[in-house]
Amino acid sequence: MQAVLIAGGLGTRLRPLTLTRPKALVPLLNRPMVLHLIERLPEVVDEVIVAANYLTPQLEDFFRREDVGRPVTVVREKRPLGTGGCLKNLEDRLSGTFLAFNGDVISSLAVVDFLAAHRQNGGIGTISLWEVEDPTAFGVVALEGTRVKKFVEKPPADEAPSRLANAGAYAFEPEILDVIRAKEPVSLERDVFPKVLRKGLHGFQFTGYWADAGTLETFLRATEILLRAQGSEVNKLARVLPSAKVVKPVAIGADALVEGEIGPVVTVGRGCAIADARVSHSVLLDGVTVDAGASVSGSILGERCRIGSQASVRNSILGDGVSVKPGAEVVDARVKR
């Protein structure tokens, strides 16, 4: 069976991190986001196809180096084709029932059970569903049993048919491709799902955890979910000094040096150096330095960033190589080098 990873987005909401890497390769718990998806695939999946169009050579190089236990093919789109158009672009490569996943979602979905439900229900496709508090930012369904009777993308609050949101994982029969226009952008949510309801579109609700890691807020939320689900991890090559205070959950990469206070909910990348400083609810990519007296909270710092002494970074994303001067304050910002 084939699984398609929909990874063609530009990652604009995570810029400037995604100016230098595709969103699929942004590290989540010190490992590229795409690996969290692939590792949850069942053994029945014997081929992975990555649909991409942005910084595609980086993805190709990554999968040439990385052994993920099954063949991976990166297919480049000449222009962004959307969540539906990217599948149509793969029509000649797909055979039989296939899975598809949004590339920026992490979840506890049991894919084996999801696929079994799809085969039991029949029909042209099955959508994973997650209950949300506010449905206005999602595609939302009305169910009759397991069958989707209505699909509304980002409805006003008073028009939402339920709080069951599209969770970004799909099982499809190849006939779904027949209703997708070729060589142009097509949205599964807006253009395809409303058209195939009569062909048997079903929903599969699951519990556990789910997060869309496409924004600063949701990326940090995904980090917290995974840290709490998997537990803290300190690489054996990291150095956590006796003077350090570590408030779990945290993940600390190889060759990192921690002297100050970190946590809760912090990921420290390979080769980072945190002096007598404070870091909380943040992600530090490889090679970040945080000098004495500085503080970082609610932020993502790109590779090789340097935060000067007594500086403060809050609720911000810093691109690779950004330096914050001693004593400076960066709040609610997106800063590139």
C-alpha positions in Angstrom: 0.0 0.0 0.0 1.1 3.6 -0.7 1.0 6.6 1.6 1.2 10.1 0.3 2.6 12.9 2.5 1.1 16.2 1.5 4.1 18.5 2.0 3.8 21.1 -0.7 3.0 24.1 1.5 5.3 27.1 1.7 5.2 27.1 5.5 4.6 30.9 5.5 3.2 30.8 9.1 6.5 29.4 10.4 8.7 31.9 8.6 11.6 32.8 8.8 12.4 29.2 9.8 10.9 28.0 6.5 12.9 30.4 4.4 15.9 28.0 4.7 14.1 24.6 5.0 10.8 23.0 3.9 8.3 22.8 6.7 8.5 19.0 6.7 12.2 19.2 7.8 11.6 21.7 10.7 12.8 19.7 13.8 10.2 18.6 16.2 11.8 17.1 19.3 15.1 17.4 17.5 13.9 15.2 14.5 12.4 16.4 11.2 8.7 16.7 11.4 8.2 14.3 8.5 9.8 11.4 10.4 7.1 11.6 13.1 4.5 10.9 10.4 6.5 8.1 8.7 7.2 6.2 11.8 3.5 5.9 12.7 2.8 4.2 9.4 1.8 0.5 9.6 3.9 -2.3 8.0 1.3 -2.6 5.2 2.6 0.7 3.8 5.4 -0.4 1.6 5.9 2.9 -0.3 5.9 6.6 0.8 5.4 9.4 -1.8 6.2 12.9 -0.7 4.3 15.5 -2.7 6.4 18.7 -2.6 7.1 21.9 -4.5 9.1 24.1 -2.2 12.8 23.5 -1.5 12.4 20.1 -3.0 16.1 19.3 -3.3 16.5 19.4 0.5 13.8 16.8 0.8 15.4 14.7 -1.9 18.8 14.9 -0.2 17.3 14.1 3.2 15.7 10.9 2.0 18.8 9.8 0.1 20.6 10.0 3.4 17.9 8.8 5.8 16.8 5.1 5.9 13.2 5.1 7.0 12.7 1.4 6.4 10.7 1.7 3.2 11.1 3.3 -0.2 10.4 7.1 -0.3 9.9 9.0 -3.5 9.8 12.8 -3.6 7.6 14.1 -6.4 8.0 17.8 -7.3 5.1 19.9 -8.4 6.0 22.7 -10.9 3.6 25.0 -8.9 1.6 24.5 -5.7 -1.4 22.3 -6.5 -3.2 22.2 -3.1 -4.3 19.2 -1.1 -6.3 17.8 -3.9 -4.3 18.8 -7.0 -1.1 17.2 -5.5 -2.9 13.8 -5.4 -4.1 14.2 -9.0 -0.5 14.9 -10.0 0.4 11.5 -8.6 -2.4 9.6 -10.5 0.0 7.6 -12.7 1.9 6.5 -9.6 -1.0 5.5 -7.4 -2.6 2.0 -7.5 -5.4 0.7 -5.3 -6.5 2.0 -1.9 -4.0 4.6 -0.6 -3.4 6.7 2.5 -2.8 10.5 2.5 -1.6 12.7 5.3 -1.2 16.4 5.8 2.5 16.9 6.4 2.3 19.3 9.4 0.0 17.2 11.7 1.0 15.0 14.6 -1.5 12.7 16.2 -2.1 9.4 18.0 -4.3 8.1 15.2 -4.1 4.3 15.0 -3.6 4.0 11.3 -4.3 0.2 11.3 -7.7 0.8 12.9 -8.4 3.7 10.6 -7.7 1.7 7.5 -9.8 -1.3 8.8 -12.8 1.1 9.3 -12.4 2.4 5.8 -12.5 -1.1 4.3 -15.5 -2.0 6.5 -17.5 1.0 5.6 -16.8 0.9 1.9 -17.2 4.1 -0.1 -14.7 6.4 -1.8 -12.9 7.7 1.2 -12.6 8.1 5.0 -11.6 11.2 6.9 -10.0 11.2 10.3 -11.9 13.4 12.8 -10.8 15.2 15.9 -13.2 17.1 18.2 -12.2 20.7 18.6 -13.5 23.5 20.9 -13.7 26.1 18.1 -14.7 24.7 14.7 -14.4 27.9 12.8 -10.8 27.3 11.8 -11.3 23.8 10.4 -13.2 21.7 7.9 -16.2 20.4 9.9 -18.5 17.4 9.2 -22.0 16.4 10.0 -22.2 12.6 10.5 -25.0 10.1 10.1 -23.5 7.0 11.7 -20.1 7.0 10.2 -21.2 8.6 6.9 -20.4 12.2 6.2 -23.6 14.0 5.2 -22.1 17.5 5.1 -18.6 19.0 4.9 -18.1 22.7 5.6 -14.7 24.4 5.4 -14.1 27.0 8.2 -17.8 27.7 8.9 -19.0 30.7 11.0 -19.6 29.6 14.6 -23.4 29.6 14.3 -23.3 27.5 11.1 -20.9 24.7 12.1 -22.7 21.4 11.8 -20.6 19.9 14.7 -17.2 20.2 16.4 -15.8 17.2 14.5 -12.9 18.6 12.5 -10.9 17.2 9.6 -7.7 15.9 11.3 -5.7 15.6 8.1 -5.4 11.9 7.6 -7.3 10.1 4.7 -7.9 6.7 3.2 -9.0 6.9 -0.4 -10.0 4.7 -3.3 -8.4 5.7 -6.6 -11.8 6.8 -7.9 -11.4 10.0 -5.8 -8.9 11.1 -8.4 -11.6 11.2 -11.1 -13.3 14.2 -9.5 -10.1 16.2 -9.2 -9.2 18.6 -12.0 -5.7 18.0 -13.5 -2.8 20.5 -13.6 -4.4 23.2 -11.5 -4.7 23.9 -7.7 -7.5 22.0 -6.1 -8.5 21.8 -2.4 -9.7 18.5 -1.0 -11.7 20.4 1.6 -13.4 23.0 -0.6 -13.5 21.4 -4.0 -13.6 17.6 -3.6 -15.2 16.5 -0.4 -18.6 18.3 -1.0 -18.7 16.6 -4.4 -18.2 13.0 -3.3 -20.6 12.7 -0.4 -23.0 10.5 -2.4 -20.2 8.2 -3.3 -19.7 7.3 0.4 -17.4 9.6 2.3 -17.0 8.4 5.9 -15.6 9.8 9.1 -13.4 8.1 11.7 -13.2 9.9 15.1 -10.2 9.1 17.4 -9.0 10.3 20.8 -5.6 10.7 22.4 -3.7 13.7 20.9 -3.7 15.8 17.8 -2.0 19.0 16.8 -1.4 21.0 13.6 2.2 22.2 13.9 1.9 24.9 11.3 2.1 28.1 13.4 4.2 29.2 16.4 1.5 28.5 18.8 0.5 25.1 17.4 4.1 24.0 16.9 4.9 24.7 20.5 1.6 22.8 21.4 2.7 19.9 19.3 6.1 19.9 21.1 4.3 19.8 24.4 2.0 17.0 23.4 4.9 14.8 22.2 7.1 15.6 25.2 4.3 14.6 27.6 3.4 11.5 25.6 6.9 10.3 25.1 8.6 11.6 28.2 11.8 13.7 28.6 15.0 12.7 26.8 18.5 13.8 27.6 21.1 12.6 25.1 24.0 10.8 26.8 26.4 13.2 25.0 24.7 16.3 26.5 26.2 18.0 29.6 23.8 19.2 32.2 25.8 20.9 34.9 25.0 20.4 38.6 24.1 24.1 38.8 21.4 23.7 36.2 17.7 23.4 37.0 15.7 21.2 34.6 11.9 21.3 34.8 10.5 18.4 32.8 9.4 17.6 30.2 12.4 18.5 28.1 14.4 17.1 25.3 18.2 17.9 25.2 20.2 16.9 22.2 23.8 15.7 21.8 26.7 17.9 22.7 24.4 20.5 24.3 25.6 22.3 27.4 23.0 23.4 30.0 24.0 25.6 33.0 20.9 27.6 33.7 17.2 26.9 34.1 15.2 25.2 31.3 11.7 23.9 31.1 9.0 23.0 31.2 8.3 22.1 27.6 11.7 22.9 26.0 13.6 21.3 23.2 17.3 22.0 23.1 19.1 21.0 19.8 22.5 19.5 19.2 25.4 21.7 20.2 23.4 24.4 22.0 24.9 26.3 25.0 22.6 27.7 27.7 24.6 29.7 30.3 23.0 31.0 33.5 19.9 31.9 31.6 16.2 30.9 31.6 14.4 29.1 28.8 10.8 27.9 28.9 8.1 26.7 26.5 10.5 27.1 23.6 12.3 25.2 20.9 16.0 25.8 20.2 17.4 24.4 17.0 21.0 23.2 16.7 23.8 25.4 17.7 21.9 28.1 19.6 23.7 30.1 22.4 21.8 31.8 25.2 24.1 34.0 27.3 24.0 34.6 31.0 21.0 36.5 32.3 19.0 36.1 29.1 15.5 34.7 28.9 13.6 32.9 26.2 9.9 31.9 26.4 7.2 30.9 23.9 9.6 31.0 21.0 11.4 29.1 18.3 15.0 29.9 17.7 16.6 28.9 14.4 20.1 27.3 14.0 23.1 29.2 15.4 21.0 32.0 16.9 22.8 33.9 19.7 20.9 35.6 22.5 23.0 38.1 24.3 23.4 38.6 28.0 20.3 40.0 29.8 18.3 39.9 26.5 14.7 38.7 26.4 12.9 36.9 23.6 9.2 36.2 23.9 6.5 34.8 21.6 8.8 35.1 18.6 10.4 33.1 15.8 14.0 33.8 14.9 15.5 32.6 11.7 18.8 30.8 11.4 21.8 32.8 12.5 20.0 35.7 14.1 21.8 37.5 16.9 20.0 39.5 19.7 22.2 42.1 21.3 22.8 42.1 25.0 19.9 43.7 26.9 17.6 43.8 23.9 14.0 42.8 24.0 12.3 40.9 21.2 8.5 40.3 21.6 5.9 39.0 19.2 8.3 39.2 16.3 9.5 37.3 13.3 13.2 38.1 12.7 15.4 36.9 9.9 19.1 37.4 9.5 
